[in-house]
Amino acid sequence: MARILWIVLVVIVALWVIGLIADIAGGFIHILLLVALAILIYNLVTGRKGV
């Protein structure tokens, strides 16, 4: 599950960078960035679990 969250985080940040460079969908890109930040904080707080 954590791997999927990291993949989503990378995709969202990549979309944000593309949107920042291309200046498209201004507000929506920032919402995606906030979601990515929330996922990152969640992963940092929960930590890595043993297999």
CHARMM internal coordinates of N, CA and C (Angstrom, degrees):
IC EDIT
DIST 1 N 1 CA 1.4574
DIST 1 CA 1 C 1.5336
ANGL 1 N 1 CA 1 C 110.72
DIST 1 C 2 N 1.3255
ANGL 1 CA 1 C 2 N 116.40
DIHE 1 N 1 CA 1 C 2 N -40.74
DIST 2 N 2 CA 1.4614
ANGL 1 C 2 N 2 CA 119.52
DIHE 1 CA 1 C 2 N 2 CA -179.23
DIST 2 CA 2 C 1.5229
ANGL 2 N 2 CA 2 C 110.55
DIHE 1 C 2 N 2 CA 2 C -65.61
DIST 2 C 3 N 1.3186
ANGL 2 CA 2 C 3 N 117.59
DIHE 2 N 2 CA 2 C 3 N -33.41
DIST 3 N 3 CA 1.4701
ANGL 2 C 3 N 3 CA 120.54
DIHE 2 CA 2 C 3 N 3 CA 178.26
DIST 3 CA 3 C 1.5167
ANGL 3 N 3 CA 3 C 110.79
DIHE 2 C 3 N 3 CA 3 C -63.67
DIST 3 C 4 N 1.3140
ANGL 3 CA 3 C 4 N 117.19
DIHE 3 N 3 CA 3 C 4 N -40.81
DIST 4 N 4 CA 1.4649
ANGL 3 C 4 N 4 CA 121.35
DIHE 3 CA 3 C 4 N 4 CA 177.89
DIST 4 CA 4 C 1.5238
ANGL 4 N 4 CA 4 C 110.00
DIHE 3 C 4 N 4 CA 4 C -63.59
DIST 4 C 5 N 1.3112
ANGL 4 CA 4 C 5 N 117.42
DIHE 4 N 4 CA 4 C 5 N -40.78
DIST 5 N 5 CA 1.4583
ANGL 4 C 5 N 5 CA 120.85
DIHE 4 CA 4 C 5 N 5 CA 178.93
DIST 5 CA 5 C 1.5274
ANGL 5 N 5 CA 5 C 111.07
DIHE 4 C 5 N 5 CA 5 C -63.07
DIST 5 C 6 N 1.3284
ANGL 5 CA 5 C 6 N 117.18
DIHE 5 N 5 CA 5 C 6 N -39.80
DIST 6 N 6 CA 1.4641
ANGL 5 C 6 N 6 CA 120.36
DIHE 5 CA 5 C 6 N 6 CA 178.11
DIST 6 CA 6 C 1.5228
ANGL 6 N 6 CA 6 C 110.94
DIHE 5 C 6 N 6 CA 6 C -66.15
DIST 6 C 7 N 1.3345
ANGL 6 CA 6 C 7 N 117.16
DIHE 6 N 6 CA 6 C 7 N -38.69
DIST 7 N 7 CA 1.4638
ANGL 6 C 7 N 7 CA 120.72
DIHE 6 CA 6 C 7 N 7 CA 177.91
DIST 7 CA 7 C 1.5191
ANGL 7 N 7 CA 7 C 110.11
DIHE 6 C 7 N 7 CA 7 C -63.68
DIST 7 C 8 N 1.3248
ANGL 7 CA 7 C 8 N 116.82
DIHE 7 N 7 CA 7 C 8 N -43.73
DIST 8 N 8 CA 1.4617
ANGL 7 C 8 N 8 CA 121.11
DIHE 7 CA 7 C 8 N 8 CA 177.50
DIST 8 CA 8 C 1.5272
ANGL 8 N 8 CA 8 C 109.80
DIHE 7 C 8 N 8 CA 8 C -62.10
DIST 8 C 9 N 1.3082
ANGL 8 CA 8 C 9 N 117.08
DIHE 8 N 8 CA 8 C 9 N -42.06
DIST 9 N 9 CA 1.4608
ANGL 8 C 9 N 9 CA 121.52
DIHE 8 CA 8 C 9 N 9 CA 179.00
DIST 9 CA 9 C 1.5258
ANGL 9 N 9 CA 9 C 111.03
DIHE 8 C 9 N 9 CA 9 C -59.53
DIST 9 C 10 N 1.3135
ANGL 9 CA 9 C 10 N 117.27
DIHE 9 N 9 CA 9 C 10 N -46.42
DIST 10 N 10 CA 1.4645
ANGL 9 C 10 N 10 CA 121.18
DIHE 9 CA 9 C 10 N 10 CA -179.49
DIST 10 CA 10 C 1.5228
ANGL 10 N 10 CA 10 C 110.78
DIHE 9 C 10 N 10 CA 10 C -64.33
DIST 10 C 11 N 1.3192
ANGL 10 CA 10 C 11 N 117.55
DIHE 10 N 10 CA 10 C 11 N -42.40
DIST 11 N 11 CA 1.4710
ANGL 10 C 11 N 11 CA 120.95
DIHE 10 CA 10 C 11 N 11 CA 179.29
DIST 11 CA 11 C 1.5180
ANGL 11 N 11 CA 11 C 110.78
DIHE 10 C 11 N 11 CA 11 C -62.85
DIST 11 C 12 N 1.3218
ANGL 11 CA 11 C 12 N 117.30
DIHE 11 N 11 CA 11 C 12 N -44.43
DIST 12 N 12 CA 1.4577
ANGL 11 C 12 N 12 CA 120.96
DIHE 11 CA 11 C 12 N 12 CA -178.46
DIST 12 CA 12 C 1.5220
ANGL 12 N 12 CA 12 C 111.19
DIHE 11 C 12 N 12 CA 12 C -65.57
DIST 12 C 13 N 1.3120
ANGL 12 CA 12 C 13 N 116.90
DIHE 12 N 12 CA 12 C 13 N -42.88
DIST 13 N 13 CA 1.4669
ANGL 12 C 13 N 13 CA 119.55
DIHE 12 CA 12 C 13 N 13 CA 178.73
DIST 13 CA 13 C 1.5258
ANGL 13 N 13 CA 13 C 110.28
DIHE 12 C 13 N 13 CA 13 C -65.94
DIST 13 C 14 N 1.3305
ANGL 13 CA 13 C 14 N 118.03
DIHE 13 N 13 CA 13 C 14 N -38.41
DIST 14 N 14 CA 1.4619
ANGL 13 C 14 N 14 CA 120.90
DIHE 13 CA 13 C 14 N 14 CA 177.41
DIST 14 CA 14 C 1.5282
ANGL 14 N 14 CA 14 C 110.29
DIHE 13 C 14 N 14 CA 14 C -62.67
DIST 14 C 15 N 1.3275
ANGL 14 CA 14 C 15 N 117.15
DIHE 14 N 14 CA 14 C 15 N -43.65
DIST 15 N 15 CA 1.4679
ANGL 14 C 15 N 15 CA 120.33
DIHE 14 CA 14 C 15 N 15 CA 177.13
DIST 15 CA 15 C 1.5227
ANGL 15 N 15 CA 15 C 111.20
DIHE 14 C 15 N 15 CA 15 C -62.43
DIST 15 C 16 N 1.3201
ANGL 15 CA 15 C 16 N 116.35
DIHE 15 N 15 CA 15 C 16 N -37.54
DIST 16 N 16 CA 1.4616
ANGL 15 C 16 N 16 CA 119.63
DIHE 15 CA 15 C 16 N 16 CA 178.83
DIST 16 CA 16 C 1.5231
ANGL 16 N 16 CA 16 C 111.19
DIHE 15 C 16 N 16 CA 16 C -64.49
DIST 16 C 17 N 1.3248
ANGL 16 CA 16 C 17 N 116.65
DIHE 16 N 16 CA 16 C 17 N -44.05
DIST 17 N 17 CA 1.4636
ANGL 16 C 17 N 17 CA 120.40
DIHE 16 CA 16 C 17 N 17 CA 179.82
DIST 17 CA 17 C 1.5238
ANGL 17 N 17 CA 17 C 110.24
DIHE 16 C 17 N 17 CA 17 C -63.91
DIST 17 C 18 N 1.3266
ANGL 17 CA 17 C 18 N 117.51
DIHE 17 N 17 CA 17 C 18 N -42.75
DIST 18 N 18 CA 1.4662
ANGL 17 C 18 N 18 CA 120.54
DIHE 17 CA 17 C 18 N 18 CA 178.01
DIST 18 CA 18 C 1.5261
ANGL 18 N 18 CA 18 C 110.26
DIHE 17 C 18 N 18 CA 18 C -62.80
DIST 18 C 19 N 1.3104
ANGL 18 CA 18 C 19 N 116.68
DIHE 18 N 18 CA 18 C 19 N -42.79
DIST 19 N 19 CA 1.4579
ANGL 18 C 19 N 19 CA 120.53
DIHE 18 CA 18 C 19 N 19 CA 178.38
DIST 19 CA 19 C 1.5154
ANGL 19 N 19 CA 19 C 112.13
DIHE 18 C 19 N 19 CA 19 C -65.92
DIST 19 C 20 N 1.3176
ANGL 19 CA 19 C 20 N 116.93
DIHE 19 N 19 CA 19 C 20 N -35.00
DIST 20 N 20 CA 1.4605
ANGL 19 C 20 N 20 CA 120.96
DIHE 19 CA 19 C 20 N 20 CA 178.78
DIST 20 CA 20 C 1.5236
ANGL 20 N 20 CA 20 C 110.52
DIHE 19 C 20 N 20 CA 20 C -67.04
DIST 20 C 21 N 1.3200
ANGL 20 CA 20 C 21 N 116.19
DIHE 20 N 20 CA 20 C 21 N -42.43
DIST 21 N 21 CA 1.4604
ANGL 20 C 21 N 21 CA 121.00
DIHE 20 CA 20 C 21 N 21 CA 179.89
DIST 21 CA 21 C 1.5308
ANGL 21 N 21 CA 21 C 110.80
DIHE 20 C 21 N 21 CA 21 C -70.24
DIST 21 C 22 N 1.3174
ANGL 21 CA 21 C 22 N 117.39
DIHE 21 N 21 CA 21 C 22 N -43.71
DIST 22 N 22 CA 1.4603
ANGL 21 C 22 N 22 CA 121.74
DIHE 21 CA 21 C 22 N 22 CA -175.31
DIST 22 CA 22 C 1.5251
ANGL 22 N 22 CA 22 C 112.56
DIHE 21 C 22 N 22 CA 22 C -87.04
DIST 22 C 23 N 1.3187
ANGL 22 CA 22 C 23 N 118.03
DIHE 22 N 22 CA 22 C 23 N -11.57
DIST 23 N 23 CA 1.4620
ANGL 22 C 23 N 23 CA 123.76
DIHE 22 CA 22 C 23 N 23 CA -179.25
DIST 23 CA 23 C 1.5305
ANGL 23 N 23 CA 23 C 112.19
DIHE 22 C 23 N 23 CA 23 C 55.96
DIST 23 C 24 N 1.3417
ANGL 23 CA 23 C 24 N 115.47
DIHE 23 N 23 CA 23 C 24 N 51.38
DIST 24 N 24 CA 1.4549
ANGL 23 C 24 N 24 CA 120.64
DIHE 23 CA 23 C 24 N 24 CA 176.94
DIST 24 CA 24 C 1.5196
ANGL 24 N 24 CA 24 C 109.85
DIHE 23 C 24 N 24 CA 24 C -120.68
DIST 24 C 25 N 1.3069
ANGL 24 CA 24 C 25 N 115.71
DIHE 24 N 24 CA 24 C 25 N 148.79
DIST 25 N 25 CA 1.4720
ANGL 24 C 25 N 25 CA 123.51
DIHE 24 CA 24 C 25 N 25 CA 175.82
DIST 25 CA 25 C 1.5215
ANGL 25 N 25 CA 25 C 111.55
DIHE 24 C 25 N 25 CA 25 C 52.44
DIST 25 C 26 N 1.3103
ANGL 25 CA 25 C 26 N 117.60
DIHE 25 N 25 CA 25 C 26 N 48.90
DIST 26 N 26 CA 1.4569
ANGL 25 C 26 N 26 CA 124.36
DIHE 25 CA 25 C 26 N 26 CA -173.38
DIST 26 CA 26 C 1.5140
ANGL 26 N 26 CA 26 C 116.27
DIHE 25 C 26 N 26 CA 26 C -41.59
DIST 26 C 27 N 1.3245
ANGL 26 CA 26 C 27 N 118.54
DIHE 26 N 26 CA 26 C 27 N -63.45
DIST 27 N 27 CA 1.4580
ANGL 26 C 27 N 27 CA 121.32
DIHE 26 CA 26 C 27 N 27 CA -175.65
DIST 27 CA 27 C 1.5169
ANGL 27 N 27 CA 27 C 112.98
DIHE 26 C 27 N 27 CA 27 C -66.25
DIST 27 C 28 N 1.3250
ANGL 27 CA 27 C 28 N 116.90
DIHE 27 N 27 CA 27 C 28 N -38.74
DIST 28 N 28 CA 1.4603
ANGL 27 C 28 N 28 CA 121.37
DIHE 27 CA 27 C 28 N 28 CA -177.66
DIST 28 CA 28 C 1.5216
ANGL 28 N 28 CA 28 C 111.20
DIHE 27 C 28 N 28 CA 28 C -64.18
DIST 28 C 29 N 1.3101
ANGL 28 CA 28 C 29 N 117.51
DIHE 28 N 28 CA 28 C 29 N -38.68
DIST 29 N 29 CA 1.4586
ANGL 28 C 29 N 29 CA 121.92
DIHE 28 CA 28 C 29 N 29 CA -179.83
DIST 29 CA 29 C 1.5283
ANGL 29 N 29 CA 29 C 110.15
DIHE 28 C 29 N 29 CA 29 C -63.38
DIST 29 C 30 N 1.3095
ANGL 29 CA 29 C 30 N 116.63
DIHE 29 N 29 CA 29 C 30 N -39.56
DIST 30 N 30 CA 1.4613
ANGL 29 C 30 N 30 CA 119.68
DIHE 29 CA 29 C 30 N 30 CA -179.76
DIST 30 CA 30 C 1.5273
ANGL 30 N 30 CA 30 C 111.50
DIHE 29 C 30 N 30 CA 30 C -69.72
DIST 30 C 31 N 1.3118
ANGL 30 CA 30 C 31 N 117.44
DIHE 30 N 30 CA 30 C 31 N -33.40
DIST 31 N 31 CA 1.4652
ANGL 30 C 31 N 31 CA 120.66
DIHE 30 CA 30 C 31 N 31 CA 174.68
DIST 31 CA 31 C 1.5252
ANGL 31 N 31 CA 31 C 109.52
DIHE 30 C 31 N 31 CA 31 C -64.30
DIST 31 C 32 N 1.3374
ANGL 31 CA 31 C 32 N 116.92
DIHE 31 N 31 CA 31 C 32 N -42.12
DIST 32 N 32 CA 1.4618
ANGL 31 C 32 N 32 CA 120.10
DIHE 31 CA 31 C 32 N 32 CA 177.32
DIST 32 CA 32 C 1.5217
ANGL 32 N 32 CA 32 C 111.36
DIHE 31 C 32 N 32 CA 32 C -62.25
DIST 32 C 33 N 1.3193
ANGL 32 CA 32 C 33 N 116.31
DIHE 32 N 32 CA 32 C 33 N -37.96
DIST 33 N 33 CA 1.4648
ANGL 32 C 33 N 33 CA 120.16
DIHE 32 CA 32 C 33 N 33 CA 178.01
DIST 33 CA 33 C 1.5291
ANGL 33 N 33 CA 33 C 110.66
DIHE 32 C 33 N 33 CA 33 C -64.13
DIST 33 C 34 N 1.3027
ANGL 33 CA 33 C 34 N 117.49
DIHE 33 N 33 CA 33 C 34 N -40.27
DIST 34 N 34 CA 1.4661
ANGL 33 C 34 N 34 CA 120.39
DIHE 33 CA 33 C 34 N 34 CA 177.91
DIST 34 CA 34 C 1.5272
ANGL 34 N 34 CA 34 C 111.13
DIHE 33 C 34 N 34 CA 34 C -64.02
DIST 34 C 35 N 1.3291
ANGL 34 CA 34 C 35 N 116.70
DIHE 34 N 34 CA 34 C 35 N -38.51
DIST 35 N 35 CA 1.4673
ANGL 34 C 35 N 35 CA 120.13
DIHE 34 CA 34 C 35 N 35 CA 177.10
DIST 35 CA 35 C 1.5318
ANGL 35 N 35 CA 35 C 109.67
DIHE 34 C 35 N 35 CA 35 C -63.81
DIST 35 C 36 N 1.3294
ANGL 35 CA 35 C 36 N 116.31
DIHE 35 N 35 CA 35 C 36 N -43.44
DIST 36 N 36 CA 1.4683
ANGL 35 C 36 N 36 CA 120.11
DIHE 35 CA 35 C 36 N 36 CA 178.43
DIST 36 CA 36 C 1.5226
ANGL 36 N 36 CA 36 C 111.10
DIHE 35 C 36 N 36 CA 36 C -61.74
DIST 36 C 37 N 1.3163
ANGL 36 CA 36 C 37 N 116.70
DIHE 36 N 36 CA 36 C 37 N -40.47
DIST 37 N 37 CA 1.4606
ANGL 36 C 37 N 37 CA 120.77
DIHE 36 CA 36 C 37 N 37 CA 178.42
DIST 37 CA 37 C 1.5257
ANGL 37 N 37 CA 37 C 110.72
DIHE 36 C 37 N 37 CA 37 C -64.53
DIST 37 C 38 N 1.3164
ANGL 37 CA 37 C 38 N 117.34
DIHE 37 N 37 CA 37 C 38 N -39.70
DIST 38 N 38 CA 1.4617
ANGL 37 C 38 N 38 CA 120.77
DIHE 37 CA 37 C 38 N 38 CA 177.85
DIST 38 CA 38 C 1.5312
ANGL 38 N 38 CA 38 C 110.94
DIHE 37 C 38 N 38 CA 38 C -63.12
DIST 38 C 39 N 1.3376
ANGL 38 CA 38 C 39 N 117.03
DIHE 38 N 38 CA 38 C 39 N -40.35
DIST 39 N 39 CA 1.4580
ANGL 38 C 39 N 39 CA 120.76
DIHE 38 CA 38 C 39 N 39 CA 178.15
DIST 39 CA 39 C 1.5251
ANGL 39 N 39 CA 39 C 110.46
DIHE 38 C 39 N 39 CA 39 C -65.08
DIST 39 C 40 N 1.3161
ANGL 39 CA 39 C 40 N 116.30
DIHE 39 N 39 CA 39 C 40 N -41.97
DIST 40 N 40 CA 1.4676
ANGL 39 C 40 N 40 CA 120.48
DIHE 39 CA 39 C 40 N 40 CA 178.56
DIST 40 CA 40 C 1.5244
ANGL 40 N 40 CA 40 C 110.83
DIHE 39 C 40 N 40 CA 40 C -61.56
DIST 40 C 41 N 1.3092
ANGL 40 CA 40 C 41 N 117.78
DIHE 40 N 40 CA 40 C 41 N -46.58
DIST 41 N 41 CA 1.4665
ANGL 40 C 41 N 41 CA 121.70
DIHE 40 CA 40 C 41 N 41 CA 179.45
DIST 41 CA 41 C 1.5249
ANGL 41 N 41 CA 41 C 110.31
DIHE 40 C 41 N 41 CA 41 C -62.65
DIST 41 C 42 N 1.3292
ANGL 41 CA 41 C 42 N 117.08
DIHE 41 N 41 CA 41 C 42 N -41.41
DIST 42 N 42 CA 1.4602
ANGL 41 C 42 N 42 CA 120.88
DIHE 41 CA 41 C 42 N 42 CA 178.31
DIST 42 CA 42 C 1.5280
ANGL 42 N 42 CA 42 C 110.63
DIHE 41 C 42 N 42 CA 42 C -59.26
DIST 42 C 43 N 1.3434
ANGL 42 CA 42 C 43 N 116.00
DIHE 42 N 42 CA 42 C 43 N -45.34
DIST 43 N 43 CA 1.4707
ANGL 42 C 43 N 43 CA 119.46
DIHE 42 CA 42 C 43 N 43 CA 179.44
DIST 43 CA 43 C 1.5097
ANGL 43 N 43 CA 43 C 111.99
DIHE 42 C 43 N 43 CA 43 C -65.21
DIST 43 C 44 N 1.3105
ANGL 43 CA 43 C 44 N 117.62
DIHE 43 N 43 CA 43 C 44 N -37.90
DIST 44 N 44 CA 1.4614
ANGL 43 C 44 N 44 CA 120.06
DIHE 43 CA 43 C 44 N 44 CA 179.26
DIST 44 CA 44 C 1.5316
ANGL 44 N 44 CA 44 C 111.83
DIHE 43 C 44 N 44 CA 44 C -68.48
DIST 44 C 45 N 1.3195
ANGL 44 CA 44 C 45 N 116.68
DIHE 44 N 44 CA 44 C 45 N -37.57
DIST 45 N 45 CA 1.4594
ANGL 44 C 45 N 45 CA 120.68
DIHE 44 CA 44 C 45 N 45 CA -178.26
DIST 45 CA 45 C 1.5240
ANGL 45 N 45 CA 45 C 110.80
DIHE 44 C 45 N 45 CA 45 C -71.96
DIST 45 C 46 N 1.3284
ANGL 45 CA 45 C 46 N 117.74
DIHE 45 N 45 CA 45 C 46 N -44.15
DIST 46 N 46 CA 1.4499
ANGL 45 C 46 N 46 CA 120.29
DIHE 45 CA 45 C 46 N 46 CA -176.60
DIST 46 CA 46 C 1.5204
ANGL 46 N 46 CA 46 C 111.72
DIHE 45 C 46 N 46 CA 46 C -75.49
DIST 46 C 47 N 1.3204
ANGL 46 CA 46 C 47 N 117.28
DIHE 46 N 46 CA 46 C 47 N -26.68
DIST 47 N 47 CA 1.4576
ANGL 46 C 47 N 47 CA 120.30
DIHE 46 CA 46 C 47 N 47 CA 178.31
DIST 47 CA 47 C 1.5121
ANGL 47 N 47 CA 47 C 111.84
DIHE 46 C 47 N 47 CA 47 C 74.13
DIST 47 C 48 N 1.2993
ANGL 47 CA 47 C 48 N 113.99
DIHE 47 N 47 CA 47 C 48 N 178.02
DIST 48 N 48 CA 1.4600
ANGL 47 C 48 N 48 CA 119.40
DIHE 47 CA 47 C 48 N 48 CA -178.60
DIST 48 CA 48 C 1.5213
ANGL 48 N 48 CA 48 C 109.22
DIHE 47 C 48 N 48 CA 48 C -91.02
DIST 48 C 49 N 1.3129
ANGL 48 CA 48 C 49 N 116.23
DIHE 48 N 48 CA 48 C 49 N 129.59
DIST 49 N 49 CA 1.4596
ANGL 48 C 49 N 49 CA 121.94
DIHE 48 CA 48 C 49 N 49 CA -179.44
DIST 49 CA 49 C 1.5271
ANGL 49 N 49 CA 49 C 109.83
DIHE 48 C 49 N 49 CA 49 C -93.96
DIST 49 C 50 N 1.3158
ANGL 49 CA 49 C 50 N 117.04
DIHE 49 N 49 CA 49 C 50 N 148.35
DIST 50 N 50 CA 1.4552
ANGL 49 C 50 N 50 CA 121.61
DIHE 49 CA 49 C 50 N 50 CA 177.28
DIST 50 CA 50 C 1.5176
ANGL 50 N 50 CA 50 C 110.81
DIHE 49 C 50 N 50 CA 50 C -71.02
DIST 50 C 51 N 1.3305
ANGL 50 CA 50 C 51 N 116.12
DIHE 50 N 50 CA 50 C 51 N 153.93
DIST 51 N 51 CA 1.4684
ANGL 50 C 51 N 51 CA 120.21
DIHE 50 CA 50 C 51 N 51 CA -177.62
DIST 51 CA 51 C 1.4984
ANGL 51 N 51 CA 51 C 109.97
DIHE 50 C 51 N 51 CA 51 C -89.08
END
COOR INIT
IC SEED 1 N 1 CA 1 C
IC BUILD
